[in-house]
């Protein structure tokens, strides 16, 4: 068998010499295509490319449209640079952006004299109040604690959970551990399906709402609504006889000197005296079918409902009476049984 040999094929030239008619037709074709294409390009760009000012990135990547104005929608979606980390800032040299645009064949970019562009990465910030609320919900669900009576002191500086701005929903505490004896907790606070997370530790405190004086009071001074406020204090620091009701304290008077910032306790204040010692009072004797009144002198002061002694200035007899109003006391009628006993004693 003989070896195959390369046989060159005779190729007939198909190139014809140029003539005037062919050149004219070619020029007309190019001109026609140019007239059809230029309006489309003008419509696509609309304006010259200009470098944007400082920008805010909402995603992980910076596109051409984030950095340059006047691009077509298709070109604007072209990724160029990686965005800074959540909640941080970064800079990009203007020349790097110009070089990237040139490499894409999009023409010149007006920089406006800028040497660099500052990029801020947008982020949702979940602060300490939201984090503590998530922990309280988890403690209530997993350990049966009343979230309304809990306070949480987190370790370290005030924590902040950073997440993408489009990550909605409330924070959730996962993997929660809590020791009732030491009251220490640890948990992973997350957003979404663990798309953003932050591990925290801290101390749990049970709290109570108490009444606290906002200014010092002298003995006998009347309490006003502005003198007291409601605060949440650790249960361990709250005395067992702490006052809880605020409304009934207004108008009462201090029974001793009270300092500002002190927790109000039973006995610190009481209703004001309606009868003063040595005051002339009206003594009322009221029974069915008989109502008498006379003047008397109070031997002691007393508030509403207090039992005091009153002296009849005429007979000098001392009566036991109950304070029923300002400057008024009531002497209850003697029970029938006591009258009968008195009669028997007289007969003897």
C-alpha positions as CSV (number, residue, x, y, z in Angstrom):
1,X,0.0,0.0,0.0
2,X,1.5,3.3,-1.0
3,X,1.5,6.2,1.4
4,X,-1.0,8.9,1.0
5,X,0.3,12.1,-0.2
6,X,-1.0,15.5,0.3
7,X,-2.3,16.8,-3.0
8,X,-2.8,20.5,-3.1
9,X,-6.1,21.5,-4.5
10,X,-6.3,24.2,-7.1
11,X,-8.5,26.8,-5.7
12,X,-10.0,29.3,-8.0
13,X,-9.8,32.8,-6.8
14,X,-13.3,34.3,-6.2
15,X,-12.0,37.8,-5.5
16,X,-13.0,40.3,-8.2
17,X,-11.3,43.6,-8.8
18,X,-13.1,46.5,-7.1
19,X,-15.0,48.8,-9.2
20,X,-16.7,52.1,-8.6
21,X,-20.2,50.6,-8.4
22,X,-19.1,48.0,-5.7
23,X,-17.5,50.7,-3.5
24,X,-20.6,52.9,-3.8
25,X,-22.9,50.1,-2.7
26,X,-20.6,49.2,0.3
27,X,-20.6,52.8,1.5
28,X,-24.4,53.1,1.2
29,X,-24.8,49.9,3.3
30,X,-22.5,51.1,6.1
31,X,-24.3,54.4,6.2
32,X,-27.6,52.8,6.4
33,X,-26.5,50.5,9.2
34,X,-25.0,53.5,11.1
35,X,-28.3,55.4,10.9
36,X,-30.2,52.4,12.3
37,X,-27.7,51.6,15.1
38,X,-27.0,55.1,16.5
39,X,-30.5,55.8,17.7
40,X,-30.5,52.5,19.5
41,X,-27.3,53.2,21.3
42,X,-28.4,56.7,22.2
43,X,-31.6,55.3,23.6
44,X,-29.7,52.7,25.6
45,X,-27.3,55.1,27.3
46,X,-29.3,58.3,27.3
47,X,-26.5,60.2,29.0
48,X,-22.8,60.2,29.7
49,X,-21.4,57.9,32.3
50,X,-20.8,59.7,35.6
51,X,-19.2,58.4,38.8
52,X,-21.7,58.5,41.7
53,X,-21.0,60.1,45.0
54,X,-20.8,58.2,48.3
55,X,-23.1,55.1,48.0
56,X,-24.9,52.7,50.3
57,X,-24.6,49.0,49.5
58,X,-27.6,46.8,50.4
59,X,-26.0,43.5,49.3
60,X,-22.7,41.6,49.3
61,X,-21.7,42.9,45.8
62,X,-21.4,46.3,44.3
63,X,-22.7,46.5,40.7
64,X,-21.8,48.9,37.9
65,X,-25.1,50.7,38.5
66,X,-24.3,51.2,42.2
67,X,-21.2,53.2,41.3
68,X,-21.8,54.7,37.8
69,X,-24.8,56.7,36.5
70,X,-26.0,56.6,32.9
71,X,-25.5,52.9,32.2
72,X,-27.9,50.6,30.5
73,X,-30.0,48.3,32.7
74,X,-28.0,45.3,31.4
75,X,-24.7,46.9,32.2
76,X,-25.9,48.3,35.5
77,X,-26.4,44.7,36.9
78,X,-22.8,43.8,36.1
79,X,-20.9,43.0,39.5
80,X,-17.7,44.9,40.0
81,X,-16.5,44.9,43.6
82,X,-17.3,43.1,46.9
83,X,-19.2,45.3,49.4
84,X,-17.9,46.0,52.9
85,X,-19.0,44.0,55.9
86,X,-22.4,44.7,57.4
87,X,-22.5,48.0,59.1
88,X,-19.0,49.1,58.1
89,X,-17.6,51.6,55.6
90,X,-15.0,51.2,52.8
91,X,-13.5,53.2,49.9
92,X,-12.8,52.4,46.2
93,X,-10.3,54.4,44.2
94,X,-12.0,56.2,41.3
95,X,-9.3,55.0,38.9
96,X,-10.2,51.4,39.7
97,X,-13.8,52.0,38.8
98,X,-12.8,53.8,35.6
99,X,-10.5,50.9,34.6
100,X,-13.3,48.4,35.2
101,X,-15.7,50.4,33.0
102,X,-13.0,50.7,30.3
103,X,-12.4,47.0,30.4
104,X,-16.1,46.5,29.7
105,X,-15.8,48.7,26.6
106,X,-18.4,51.2,27.8
107,X,-16.4,54.3,27.2
108,X,-15.2,57.2,29.4
109,X,-16.5,58.0,32.9
110,X,-16.8,61.5,34.3
111,X,-15.3,61.4,37.8
112,X,-16.3,64.9,38.8
113,X,-12.8,65.4,40.4
114,X,-13.4,62.5,42.9
115,X,-10.4,60.5,43.8
116,X,-12.3,57.8,45.6
117,X,-15.9,56.7,46.5
118,X,-17.0,55.9,50.1
119,X,-19.2,52.9,50.4
120,X,-21.4,52.2,53.4
121,X,-22.9,48.8,53.9
122,X,-26.5,49.0,55.1
123,X,-27.5,46.8,57.9
124,X,-30.3,46.2,60.3
125,X,-29.2,46.7,63.9
126,X,-30.8,44.6,66.5
127,X,-29.9,46.3,69.8
128,X,-29.9,45.2,73.4
129,X,-33.7,45.8,74.1
130,X,-34.7,43.4,71.2
131,X,-32.1,40.9,72.3
132,X,-33.3,40.9,75.9
133,X,-36.9,40.6,74.8
134,X,-36.0,37.5,72.8
135,X,-34.3,36.0,75.8
136,X,-37.3,36.7,78.1
137,X,-39.6,35.0,75.7
138,X,-37.4,32.0,75.6
139,X,-37.2,31.9,79.4
140,X,-40.9,32.1,79.7
141,X,-41.5,29.4,77.2
142,X,-38.8,27.0,78.3
143,X,-38.6,27.6,82.1
144,X,-42.0,29.1,83.0
145,X,-40.6,32.4,84.2
146,X,-42.8,35.5,84.1
147,X,-41.2,37.7,81.5
148,X,-42.8,40.8,83.1
149,X,-40.8,40.3,86.3
150,X,-37.5,39.6,84.7
151,X,-34.4,41.8,84.1
152,X,-31.4,40.6,82.2
153,X,-27.9,42.0,82.5
154,X,-25.8,40.9,79.6
155,X,-22.1,40.4,79.8
156,X,-19.7,42.9,78.2
157,X,-20.6,46.0,76.2
158,X,-24.1,46.5,74.8
159,X,-24.4,43.8,72.1
160,X,-25.7,44.5,68.6
161,X,-26.8,41.9,66.1
162,X,-26.1,43.0,62.5
163,X,-28.1,41.5,59.7
164,X,-29.1,42.4,56.1
165,X,-31.7,45.1,55.8
166,X,-34.2,42.8,54.1
167,X,-34.1,40.2,56.9
168,X,-37.5,40.8,58.6
169,X,-39.0,39.3,61.7
170,X,-38.2,39.5,65.4
171,X,-35.1,38.1,67.0
172,X,-35.3,34.6,68.5
173,X,-33.2,33.0,71.2
174,X,-32.1,29.5,70.4
175,X,-30.0,26.9,72.3
176,X,-30.9,28.6,75.6
177,X,-29.4,27.3,78.8
178,X,-30.4,28.7,82.2
179,X,-29.2,27.7,85.7
180,X,-31.9,28.6,88.3
181,X,-29.4,28.6,91.1
182,X,-26.7,30.9,89.7
183,X,-29.3,32.5,87.4
184,X,-26.8,32.5,84.5
185,X,-27.9,32.1,80.9
186,X,-26.4,31.6,77.5
187,X,-28.1,31.6,74.1
188,X,-27.8,32.1,70.4
189,X,-29.8,35.1,69.3
190,X,-30.8,34.7,65.6
191,X,-32.7,36.3,62.8
192,X,-34.3,34.3,60.0
193,X,-33.1,30.7,59.6
194,X,-29.9,31.5,61.4
195,X,-29.0,33.9,58.6
196,X,-27.6,36.3,61.3
197,X,-26.7,35.2,64.8
198,X,-25.0,36.4,67.9
199,X,-24.1,34.4,71.0
200,X,-24.7,36.1,74.3
201,X,-24.4,35.4,78.0
202,X,-25.7,37.1,81.1
203,X,-27.4,37.2,84.5
204,X,-31.1,37.0,85.1
205,X,-32.7,39.0,87.9
206,X,-36.3,38.9,89.2
207,X,-37.6,42.4,89.6
208,X,-40.6,44.1,91.3
209,X,-42.2,47.4,90.6
210,X,-41.8,49.7,93.7
211,X,-42.6,53.3,94.6
212,X,-39.6,55.5,95.0
213,X,-39.4,59.1,96.4
214,X,-38.1,61.6,93.9
215,X,-37.4,64.2,96.7
216,X,-36.9,64.3,100.4
217,X,-39.9,64.8,102.7
218,X,-40.0,66.2,106.2
219,X,-42.3,64.7,108.9
220,X,-45.9,65.9,108.3
221,X,-45.3,67.0,104.7
222,X,-48.0,66.1,102.2
223,X,-47.1,63.7,99.4
224,X,-48.0,64.9,95.8
225,X,-48.1,62.9,92.6
226,X,-44.8,64.4,91.5
227,X,-43.0,63.2,94.6
228,X,-43.2,59.5,93.7
229,X,-42.3,57.4,90.7
230,X,-42.5,53.7,89.8
231,X,-39.2,51.8,89.3
232,X,-38.2,48.2,88.7
233,X,-35.8,47.0,91.3
234,X,-34.1,43.7,91.9
235,X,-36.3,41.5,94.1
236,X,-33.4,40.9,96.5
237,X,-33.1,44.6,97.2
238,X,-36.9,45.2,97.8
239,X,-38.1,45.1,101.4
240,X,-41.0,42.8,102.1
241,X,-43.2,45.7,103.3
242,X,-42.6,47.9,100.2
243,X,-45.7,49.9,99.2
244,X,-47.1,48.9,95.9
245,X,-50.1,51.2,95.3
246,X,-49.4,54.8,94.1
247,X,-52.9,56.3,93.9
248,X,-53.7,56.0,97.6
249,X,-50.4,57.7,98.6
250,X,-51.2,61.1,97.1
251,X,-52.5,63.4,99.8
252,X,-51.0,61.4,102.7
253,X,-48.4,62.9,105.0
254,X,-44.9,61.6,105.9
255,X,-44.8,60.0,109.4
256,X,-41.0,60.6,109.6
257,X,-38.2,62.2,107.6
258,X,-37.9,60.4,104.2
259,X,-34.9,60.7,101.8
260,X,-35.0,61.0,98.0
261,X,-34.5,57.7,96.2
262,X,-35.8,55.6,99.1
263,X,-38.4,52.8,98.5
264,X,-41.7,53.6,100.1
265,X,-42.7,51.2,102.9
266,X,-45.8,50.6,104.9
267,X,-45.9,53.2,107.7
268,X,-43.8,55.8,105.9
269,X,-46.9,57.9,105.1
270,X,-50.5,58.0,106.5
271,X,-53.6,60.0,105.9
272,X,-53.5,63.5,107.4
273,X,-55.1,64.2,110.8
274,X,-58.5,65.6,110.6
275,X,-58.5,66.6,114.2
276,X,-55.6,68.3,116.0
277,X,-54.8,68.0,119.7
278,X,-56.4,70.8,121.7
279,X,-58.8,71.7,118.8
280,X,-62.4,72.5,119.5
281,X,-64.5,69.9,117.8
282,X,-68.1,69.1,117.2
283,X,-69.2,66.0,119.2
284,X,-72.1,64.3,117.5
285,X,-74.4,61.8,119.3
286,X,-76.8,60.3,116.7
287,X,-79.3,57.5,117.4
288,X,-82.6,56.6,115.8
289,X,-85.0,59.3,116.8
290,X,-82.4,61.4,118.6
291,X,-79.5,63.6,117.3
292,X,-77.5,65.8,119.6
293,X,-74.3,67.7,119.1
294,X,-72.1,69.7,121.5
295,X,-68.7,71.4,121.6
296,X,-65.8,69.6,123.0
297,X,-62.0,69.8,123.1
298,X,-59.9,67.0,121.5
299,X,-57.3,65.6,123.9
300,X,-55.3,64.2,121.0
301,X,-55.1,64.4,117.2
302,X,-56.4,61.7,114.9
303,X,-57.0,60.9,111.2
304,X,-60.3,59.6,109.7
305,X,-61.6,56.7,111.7
306,X,-59.2,57.1,114.6
307,X,-60.5,56.8,118.1
308,X,-59.6,59.7,120.4
309,X,-60.8,61.2,123.7
310,X,-62.7,64.5,123.9
311,X,-63.4,66.5,127.0
312,X,-66.8,68.2,127.6
313,X,-65.8,71.7,128.7
314,X,-69.0,72.1,130.8
315,X,-69.2,68.8,132.7
316,X,-65.4,68.1,132.4
317,X,-66.4,64.5,131.4
318,X,-64.0,62.7,129.1
319,X,-65.7,61.0,126.1
320,X,-64.4,58.4,123.7
321,X,-65.1,59.4,120.1
322,X,-64.3,58.5,116.6
323,X,-63.1,61.0,114.0
324,X,-65.6,61.3,111.2
325,X,-64.5,64.4,109.5
326,X,-62.5,67.6,109.7
327,X,-63.2,68.9,113.3
328,X,-66.0,66.4,113.8
329,X,-66.1,63.3,116.1
330,X,-68.9,60.9,116.8
331,X,-69.9,59.4,120.2
332,X,-71.6,56.0,119.7
333,X,-74.7,55.3,121.8
334,X,-74.3,53.0,124.7
335,X,-75.4,49.5,123.8
336,X,-78.6,48.2,125.4
337,X,-76.8,45.4,127.3
338,X,-74.5,48.0,128.9
339,X,-77.6,50.0,129.9
340,X,-79.1,47.0,131.6
341,X,-76.0,46.2,133.4
342,X,-75.7,49.7,134.6
343,X,-79.3,49.6,135.9
344,X,-78.5,46.3,137.8
345,X,-75.4,47.9,139.3
346,X,-77.5,50.8,140.5
347,X,-80.1,48.5,142.1
348,X,-77.4,46.7,144.0
